[in-house]
């Protein structure tokens, strides 16, 4: 029997095919009837568990039991928001929708290429979590606090505001505090995963820091169009931050994505980064616990940044909002007419259930928006997490220079403390077009205009 004959009988490519070939050889050497081979393989494929302990057929049966379910022949249907999206990002979404565990999906208007699932990709799966569909920077999030600082401070005393940012967080790969911050997240169960247990001290040293890549801390002018969570309409000074779970989150992703890869060595190469962990498995449970902890840790990082900056300035907080992305949630959704519990991955996508508040930033020189979700079922209650890139970091560094960028920033009254050319405003999509493309996903409640921006200095490796 040839490989194509085995495939027709339902033997998947990879280890199962190799074990089938080995079984055929042993069957013939043992004096088996060659004319019965077709039926022999067919019976094993139909019920491999019945033959798992069989001395002759056991290896094939076990390989069949361990083989990943075959991908769909056609991608599952999903809805896309926005036009002219990066073709490779769309292709990544198409591939994700080939997975046997995929149940529903959506692609946001800020979509661009990521690892496995595109940034801006939303994927619901059945009782399984995909580490790379969560992302390397687990639980990356946005946080905004409106402060009782007079609005004129943004013009008259930017140096004072800049000093507060510089003093109360740290930027760059491996950035840490010499005098460590304290937070109750350190009292959580860090032994939930060997990775979090091993990295607890590292996480503590980086508590309250911002990292690199597209992470930022900035002051700006926030205009509330109506009453928001008790804040009266008007224009205020606000602090906005974007960062995640730092080096520990990356270590969790790297560890469990490798386990997922090894569990499914026969996944087609184009689906390799979408390897998953069953939530019924010990590894899946470990990852889920570690991911939850990284959510708490990322929230603690932001909490400390905002708490210390406010204290540095002697300011009171009038409004406190936050949301995260790069995460997986257990939610109930109607799939093919039936309500069921699914695992919703939002990689670079903002939760946007009915009335849920969120923050969607633009760039260092374009506005961000506070929004309320509309609970659109087709988007799996999701929206974009920002404007989305239009070019790679390498291309950005080749295309722009600081003379041009600084002139652009001056025109928009933005003071840049530090950043790399790979994060300048021109590398991002027009945020107004992105917001217009998702008007059925969110309602805009307020607008944030950046005035003072801090990101990692030039030359830092991106961690986002």
C-alpha positions in Angstrom: 0.0 0.0 0.0 1.2 3.5 -0.9 0.9 6.7 1.1 -2.0 7.9 -1.0 -3.9 4.6 -0.2 -3.3 5.2 3.5 -4.6 8.8 3.2 -7.8 7.5 1.5 -8.3 5.2 4.5 -8.1 8.1 6.9 -4.5 7.7 8.1 -3.1 11.2 8.6 0.3 12.3 7.3 3.3 12.2 9.7 3.9 9.7 12.5 0.6 7.8 11.9 1.6 7.2 8.2 5.0 6.0 9.3 3.5 3.6 11.9 1.1 2.3 9.3 3.9 1.5 6.9 5.7 -0.3 9.7 2.6 -2.2 10.6 2.2 -3.4 7.0 5.7 -4.7 6.9 5.3 -6.5 10.2 1.9 -7.9 9.1 3.4 -9.4 5.9 6.5 -10.7 7.7 4.2 -12.4 10.2 2.5 -14.3 7.4 -0.5 -12.1 7.1 -2.7 -12.1 4.0 -1.8 -9.1 1.8 -5.4 -9.0 0.4 -6.6 -8.2 3.9 -4.4 -5.2 4.4 -7.0 -2.7 3.3 -9.6 -4.1 5.7 -7.0 -4.4 8.5 -6.0 -0.7 8.3 -9.6 0.4 7.9 -10.7 -1.4 11.1 -7.8 0.1 13.1 -8.6 3.6 11.8 -12.2 3.2 12.7 -11.5 2.4 16.3 -7.9 2.8 17.3 -8.6 2.6 21.0 -9.6 -1.0 20.7 -6.2 -1.9 19.3 -3.9 0.2 21.5 -2.7 -2.8 23.5 -2.4 -5.1 20.5 1.2 -6.3 20.1 1.0 -6.0 16.3 -1.4 -3.1 15.8 -0.7 -1.1 19.0 1.9 1.3 17.6 -0.3 2.3 14.7 -3.3 2.6 17.0 -1.5 4.8 19.5 -0.2 7.1 16.7 -3.7 7.5 15.4 -5.0 8.4 18.8 -2.2 11.0 19.2 -2.6 12.5 15.7 -4.2 16.0 15.5 -7.6 16.1 13.9 -7.1 16.8 10.2 -7.6 20.5 9.2 -10.7 21.5 7.4 -10.7 21.3 3.7 -12.2 24.8 3.5 -11.7 27.6 6.0 -14.6 28.2 8.4 -16.5 31.4 7.5 -15.6 34.6 9.4 -16.4 38.3 9.2 -13.8 40.9 8.3 -14.0 44.6 9.2 -12.1 47.2 7.2 -10.8 47.2 3.6 -7.4 46.8 2.0 -6.0 44.7 4.9 -2.6 43.2 4.6 -3.0 40.1 2.4 -0.7 38.0 4.5 -2.7 38.9 7.7 -5.9 37.9 5.9 -4.2 34.6 4.9 -3.2 34.0 8.5 -6.8 34.3 9.5 -7.8 31.9 6.7 -5.3 29.4 8.0 -6.5 29.7 11.6 -10.1 29.0 10.3 -8.8 25.7 8.9 -8.1 24.3 12.4 -10.3 21.4 13.5 -10.8 23.1 16.9 -11.9 26.5 15.4 -15.6 27.3 15.8 -15.9 31.0 14.9 -13.6 34.0 14.0 -13.4 37.7 13.2 -10.8 40.0 11.8 -10.5 43.6 13.0 -9.8 46.7 10.9 -6.4 47.2 12.4 -5.2 43.7 11.4 -1.6 43.1 10.4 0.8 40.1 10.3 1.5 38.4 13.6 2.8 34.9 14.7 0.2 32.3 13.9 -2.9 34.4 14.4 -2.7 37.9 12.9 -2.7 40.9 15.2 -6.4 41.9 15.2 -7.5 38.3 14.9 -10.3 36.9 17.0 -10.7 33.1 17.2 -13.2 30.9 19.2 -12.1 27.4 19.8 -13.5 24.3 21.5 -12.0 23.5 24.8 -8.5 24.4 23.6 -6.1 27.3 24.0 -3.5 28.4 21.4 -0.5 30.1 23.0 0.5 32.0 19.9 -3.2 33.1 19.4 -2.9 34.7 22.8 0.5 36.2 21.9 4.0 36.6 23.3 3.1 39.6 25.4 0.3 37.9 27.4 -2.4 40.3 28.7 -0.9 43.4 27.1 -3.4 46.1 28.1 -4.4 49.8 28.1 -5.0 51.9 31.1 -6.1 55.5 31.4 -6.5 57.7 34.5 -8.0 61.2 34.4 -6.3 63.4 36.9 -7.4 66.6 38.7 -4.5 68.5 37.2 -5.4 71.9 35.5 -5.5 71.5 31.7 -3.0 74.4 31.4 -0.3 72.1 32.9 -0.1 70.3 29.5 1.2 73.5 28.0 3.0 75.3 30.8 4.7 72.5 32.7 5.4 69.6 30.4 8.9 69.3 31.9 7.3 68.5 35.3 5.0 65.9 33.7 8.0 64.4 31.8 10.0 64.1 35.0 7.2 62.2 36.7 7.1 59.6 33.8 10.8 59.2 33.8 10.9 58.8 37.6 8.0 56.3 37.9 8.5 53.7 35.2 11.3 52.2 33.1 11.6 51.5 29.4 13.7 49.1 27.4 14.3 45.3 27.1 15.0 43.9 30.6 14.2 47.2 32.2 13.8 46.8 36.0 13.7 48.8 39.2 16.7 48.8 41.6 14.4 49.7 44.4 11.6 47.2 43.7 7.9 48.1 43.8 5.4 46.3 45.9 2.0 45.0 44.9 -0.4 42.3 46.2 0.1 40.3 42.9 3.3 39.1 44.5 1.1 37.2 47.0 -0.6 35.2 44.3 0.2 31.5 43.7 3.3 31.8 41.4 3.8 28.0 41.6 0.8 27.5 39.3 3.3 26.8 36.6 7.0 25.9 36.7 7.6 28.9 34.4 6.0 31.5 36.7 7.6 29.9 39.7 11.0 30.2 38.1 10.4 33.8 36.9 8.8 35.3 40.0 11.9 37.2 41.1 12.4 38.5 37.5 8.7 39.6 37.5 9.2 41.3 40.8 12.2 43.3 39.5 10.2 44.4 36.4 7.0 45.2 38.4 5.8 48.7 37.3 7.9 48.9 34.2 6.9 49.4 30.6 9.4 47.5 28.4 9.8 48.3 24.7 8.2 47.9 21.2 4.8 49.7 20.9 4.5 50.2 24.7 4.2 53.8 25.9 3.2 56.1 28.8 1.9 59.5 27.8 0.0 62.5 29.0 -2.7 64.1 26.9 -5.9 66.0 26.8 -9.0 63.9 27.3 -12.4 65.1 26.2 -15.4 63.3 27.6 -18.4 63.8 25.3 -20.9 62.7 27.9 -20.8 61.4 31.5 -18.5 58.4 31.8 -18.5 56.3 34.9 -19.2 59.3 37.1 -16.9 61.8 35.2 -18.8 64.8 34.0 -18.4 65.9 30.3 -15.5 68.2 29.7 -11.8 68.3 28.9 -9.2 67.0 31.4 -5.5 65.9 31.8 -5.2 62.2 31.4 -2.4 59.6 31.7 -2.5 56.7 29.2 -0.3 53.6 29.2 0.2 50.5 27.1 2.3 47.5 28.1 1.9 43.9 29.2 3.5 41.1 31.2 7.1 41.8 30.3 9.7 39.1 30.3 7.8 36.6 32.4 4.8 36.7 30.0 7.2 36.0 27.1 8.7 33.1 29.0 5.3 31.6 29.5 4.4 31.9 25.8 7.7 30.4 24.7 7.5 27.4 27.1 4.0 26.4 26.3 4.1 27.1 22.6 7.0 24.6 22.4 4.9 22.0 24.3 2.1 22.6 21.8 4.4 22.3 18.8 5.8 19.0 20.2 2.3 17.6 20.8 1.4 18.1 17.2 4.6 17.4 15.1 2.5 16.5 12.1 0.5 19.8 11.8 1.2 21.3 8.3 4.0 23.8 8.5 1.7 26.7 7.7 -0.4 25.8 10.8 2.6 25.1 13.1 2.3 28.3 15.1 -1.4 27.5 15.7 -0.6 24.4 17.7 -2.9 24.1 20.7 -3.2 22.7 24.2 -6.4 20.9 25.3 -7.9 22.3 28.5 -8.4 18.8 29.6 -4.6 18.2 29.7 -2.2 19.1 32.5 -0.2 21.3 30.2 -3.4 23.2 29.1 -4.4 23.7 32.7 -0.9 25.0 33.6 -0.9 27.4 30.7 -4.4 28.7 31.6 -3.3 29.3 35.2 -0.1 31.0 34.1 -2.1 33.2 31.6 -4.5 34.3 34.3 -1.6 35.2 36.6 0.0 37.2 33.8 -3.3 39.1 33.4 -3.1 40.1 37.0 0.6 40.9 36.7 0.1 43.1 33.7 -2.7 44.9 35.5 -0.4 45.4 38.5 2.3 46.9 36.2 -0.1 49.6 35.0 -1.6 50.1 38.5 1.8 51.0 39.9 2.7 53.3 37.0 -0.4 55.3 37.4 -0.4 55.2 41.2 3.2 56.5 41.4 2.9 59.1 38.7 -0.2 60.5 40.3 1.6 60.5 43.7 4.7 62.2 42.2 2.4 65.0 41.0 0.2 65.1 44.1 -2.8 64.5 41.9 -6.1 62.7 42.5 -7.7 60.2 40.1 -11.1 61.2 38.8 -11.6 58.3 36.4 -9.8 55.0 36.1 -10.4 52.8 33.0 -8.5 49.8 31.6 -8.9 46.8 29.3 -6.6 44.1 27.9 -6.0 42.1 24.8 -3.6 39.3 24.0 -5.6 37.0 26.1 -8.1 34.1 26.0 -11.5 34.1 27.7 -14.1 31.5 28.5 -17.3 32.9 27.1 -20.7 31.8 25.9 -21.6 32.5 22.3 -24.1 31.3 19.8 -22.3 29.1 17.3 -24.3 27.6 14.4 -27.5 28.5 16.2 -26.5 26.8 19.6 -25.3 28.7 22.6 -22.1 27.1 24.1 -19.0 27.8 26.1 -16.0 28.6 23.9 -12.5 29.9 24.3 -12.2 33.3 22.7 -8.7 34.4 21.7 -8.3 38.1 21.1 -4.8 38.8 19.8 -4.6 42.5 19.5 -8.4 42.9 19.8 -10.4 44.7 22.5 -13.3 43.1 24.4 -16.4 45.0 23.2 -19.4 43.3 24.8 -22.6 45.3 25.3 -21.7 48.4 27.4 -18.1 47.2 28.1 -15.7 50.2 28.3 -12.5 50.1 26.4 -9.6 52.2 25.1 -8.5 52.2 21.5 -5.3 54.3 20.9 -4.1 55.8 17.6 -0.4 56.8 17.5 1.9 59.2 19.3 0.4 62.0 17.2 -3.1 60.9 16.6 -6.1 60.5 19.0 -7.2 57.5 20.9 -10.8 56.9 22.0 -12.7 55.7 25.0 -15.5 53.5 23.7 -18.4 51.3 24.8 -18.9 48.0 23.2 -22.1 47.2 21.2 -22.0 43.5 21.7 -21.8 42.6 18.0 -22.1 38.8 17.9 -20.4 38.5 14.5 -17.3 40.0 16.0 -17.5 37.7 19.0 -18.0 41.0 21.1 -14.6 42.4 19.9 -13.2 45.6 18.4 -9.7 46.7 17.3 -7.0 47.4 19.8 -5.5 50.4 18.0 -4.8 51.7 14.5 -2.6 48.9 13.3 0.7 49.1 11.5 1.1 49.8 7.7 4.8 48.8 7.5 7.4 46.7 9.2 9.8 48.1 11.7 12.7 47.5 9.3 10.9 49.4 6.5 10.1 52.3 8.9 13.7 52.7 9.9 14.7 52.9 6.2 11.8 55.3 5.3 11.8 58.0 7.9 14.3 60.4 9.6 14.0 62.4 12.8 14.1 65.8 11.1 10.9 64.9 9.2 9.3 63.3 12.2 10.1 66.0 14.6 8.6 68.6 12.3 5.5 66.5 12.1 5.3 66.2 15.9 5.7 70.0 16.3 2.8 70.7 14.0 0.6 68.6 16.3 2.0 70.0 19.5 3.4 66.7 20.7 6.6 66.5 22.8 8.4 63.2 22.4 10.6 62.2 25.3 12.0 59.1 23.5 11.0 56.5 20.9 12.5 54.7 17.9 11.8 55.5 14.3 9.9 52.2 14.0 7.1 53.7 16.2 6.6 57.1 14.5 3.1 58.1 13.6 3.4 57.4 9.9 3.8 53.6 10.5 0.2 53.4 11.7 -3.1 53.4 9.8 -5.4 56.4 9.9 -7.2 55.9 13.3 -10.3 57.7 12.0 -10.7 55.3 9.2 -10.2 52.4 11.5 -12.9 53.7 13.9 -15.3 54.4 11.0 -14.8 50.8 9.9 -16.0 49.5 13.3 -18.9 51.8 14.0 -21.1 48.8 14.4 -18.8 47.4 17.1 -18.3 50.4 19.5 -19.7 53.8 20.4 -17.1 56.6 21.0 -17.5 58.2 24.4 -14.4 60.4 24.6 -11.2 61.4 22.8 -7.6 61.4 24.1 -5.1 63.6 22.3 -1.4 62.8 23.1 0.8 65.8 24.2 3.8 64.2 26.0 5.0 60.7 24.9 7.5 58.3 26.3 8.5 55.1 24.6 11.6 52.9 24.6 14.7 54.7 23.1 15.9 53.9 19.6 17.8 50.6 19.2 15.8 48.6 21.7 14.4 45.3 20.5 10.6 45.3 20.4 8.8 43.2 23.1 5.2 43.7 21.9 
